[in-house]
């Protein structure tokens, strides 16, 4: 009886079989009572990222991460670890600092004139002057200056386009993403903005991120800012690389500024190389924002180094 009990106890405390899978940009990690170092080394081996400081990892983990973006999986897997991910010469590098202590700063980086631009809404209806207002113009308005009344057909057309867009988004047809993307050519900003949100919800599909990036050239700043916000919120390498691809001398300043805004909102130090290049090569108007963002990202890197030294 004692032999059987000992065997059961040993089996319960021993590391169990693990599953680590990498498909596209999604990772699955399922393990029971498995050394954290073993799990992380398996993950980096399959994903191709570099790893430093694995010897600082301690303890066993029981996790069930399924079909998650790599960045999200690392946050779960390394919840009790001080670490930072940087991008050097086009390759991601995961550095482990310690199992305890204060984590390096994360989250959006505030850049005045860049990240403080927000999506706004304007009222299409202009209210007439209040007769009780002493500052109101007593003279009747020039008929030539009067605004044309809103065309009810425009509202009907926009409502119809929005309804068609929702139906396309819910469709199981193979070309439904193309139908959603086509709404980015609508004459109505609200339709284009809604299409961007629907594309972001399907960001794992091929071409969805590229379509969102294309909205950076939209004539309506609300549409551009929406695209910038959405790209900042989409995890994974595909979105990051799509944003960074705009930081080239061949890209117009407006698109580069929108891309820098997305990177600032992401606050990810792995984009430091692309931002450094923009600070060096971009037009002056872009270079100023890039330099501010670069300084903030470098400061985050320095803080992370200080955390390492303190532990």
Order of alpha helices (4+ residues) and beta strands (2+ residues): alpha-beta-beta-alpha-beta-beta-alpha-beta-beta-alpha-alpha-alpha-alpha-alpha-alpha-alpha-alpha-alpha
